[in-house]
Amino acid sequence: MAAQPFAILLVCLGNICRSPTAEGVLRTLAERRGITLTIDSCGTDGYHTGEPPDRRSQRHALRRGYDLAALRARQVTPADFSRFDLLLAMDRSNLARLHSCCPAAERHKLKLFLDYSRIVPGGDVPDPYYGGDDGFERVLDLIEDAAAHLLDTLRQSDSQRLVPIPCSNDSSSSAPTAPMSERKSWPV
């Protein structure tokens, strides 16, 4: 029986700017390299559920060859913690929100997306929503860098499922821990 593809979930707050951009970039770069992955994105809040990515995110991504038009926002679910092999938060706030609802046995899967960055290792992907065009371009720069390095890391892995090797900037231990919750809206 063939192993399931390695599964990565990219997470921001509303799932309309950063995480769908990361999904589109990572999916495109993986396809170009011939790497089969399961890739999805979501938000820690559900107030944009069913909406497409922000038009500015789509426009800037498309200029670089990433089509986000088919993506739709969704909120993280309890099942995501067992379904995905790696859950990558765009910033520390969303990483903390994931930790607060993640079962203890699955917390090793939680990391910052920029733990894989060469530009800003262990940093936050800034939310471009309230800014101008330069913010969306900066987000793409950071995401392209981290996505490429993540794929390099996965490719170097010995596992058929492409299990990532630990990052030197392991942010998972610094986030707060709390029992799993079924809340619809999560605390900041």
N, C-alpha and C positions, 0 to 999 in steps of 0.2 A: 504494500500500500504506500502510495506516494505521500510524502510529508506535505502538510499545508504550507503555503507561502508564509514567510515571516510577516506579521501584521503590525502596522504602525498607525497610531492615532495621534493627530496633531490638534492641540487644544488652545483656544484663546477664550475671551469672554463671551462674545456674541456670535462667533463663527461667521463673520461677514467680511473681515479684512485680513488679519494675519494668518489664522489657521487654514482658511481655504486657499490663500496664496501659497502657503507652505505645502498643502496637499497637491496643488497643481504643479508646482516646481518639482517636488520630490517625485511625483508620478512620471513627469516628463523626463527628468534626468535618469530615473531608473529604467524607463523604456529605452532610452538612447543607449544605455550601457548593457541592455539585455538582462537586467535583474528583475525577477518576478517577485513582487511584494503585494500585500494587501495594504492599501493606504486609504485612510479616511480622515475626516476632521470634524470637530464639534466645538461647542461652546460650553462653558460652565453654567451659563444662564441660557434660558430658552426664549428670550423675548424677540428673537429674529427667526424662530423656527419656520422653515419652509421658504424663507426668502433667499434670493440669489446673493452672491457676494456683492459688496458695495461696488457701484459703477466705477469709481476711481480705481479700486483694486483691480477690477477686470480690465480696465483700459491700460493701466501701467503693465500688468502681467502680459496682456496680449502683445504689447509692443516688443516684449522680449520672447515671444513665442509660446506663452502659456495661456491656454484657453480655460477660463474658470466658469464660463456661462452655464454649464450643465449642473454645477454644484448647488446644493441647497443647505441652508443652515439647519442644524439640529443640536439638541442638548445632550451632553454626556449622560449615559445610563449606567446603572449598576452592572449590567452585563458586559459593558465595555472593558471593565477591569480584568475580567477573565478571558474575553475574546481577543484582546490585543496583547502582543508580546512586549510592546514598548509604547508608552503614552508620554508624549513630549509637549510640555507646556511652553507657551510663548513668553511667559514672564513668571516671576516669583509669586505674585498674587494668585494666579491661576494654578500654579503648582501647589500652593498651600490649600487651595480649594479642593483640588484633586485628592491631596493627602487626607483631608478631613472626611472624605466620603469613601476612601479606598479601603478594602479589607486589608488587614495587616499582612496577610500572605501574598498580596499582590503589589505591595508598595515598592518593591525592588524594581518594578517596571517604570516608575515615574521618574522623569528627568526633565531638565530644561532643554529645549530645542537647541539653544546656543551653547550647550555643553559640547556640541560638535562643531562649533565655530572656530575658525582660525583668526577671525577679525576681532571678535569680542567673546573669548571663551567664558562660558558660565554667565553671560550677560542676559539681559532682557531684550526681546524684540519690542521696540516701542510701538504703541498703538497709534496709527496714523489718522484715525478717524476724524479728529478735530483739527487736523493740520492741513497743510498744502501739499502740492505735488512732490516736493522734495522728501516729505515723510514717507510717501508710498515708494519712492525710488530707494530710499535708505532701507526700508523693510525688505524690498526685493534683493538688494545687495547682501544683506545679512542672511536672508533665507537661502539664496543661491549658494553662498559660502558654506553654511551649515549643512545643507542638503548634500552637497558634493562630498564633504568630509564624512558625513554619516554613511553615505554609500561606499566610500573608501573603507571605512571601518567595518561595515557589514561584509564587504567583499573579502577582507583579510581574515574574517572569521573562519574557523575550521568546520563549523556546523553546516550541514546541508540546508538548514532552515535560515542560515545567515543570522545567527544570534550575535548581537553586538558585543564587542569586548568592552569592559568598563571604561568610562571616561576618567581622565585625570582630575576633572573638576566635577566630582560627584555631588550634585546638589540635593540628591534625594534624602540624605541624612539630616539636612538642615531644616526641612519643612516640618510643621507641626503635625502630630498624629492625633487622630480621634476615631471613635467607632464609626462604622458605616452608617449612613443616613439615607433615608428615602425622600429627603426634601426636594421640592420642586425648585425652590430658589435657595441658593447656598450662601452662607455668610462669607463676607470678605475677609 
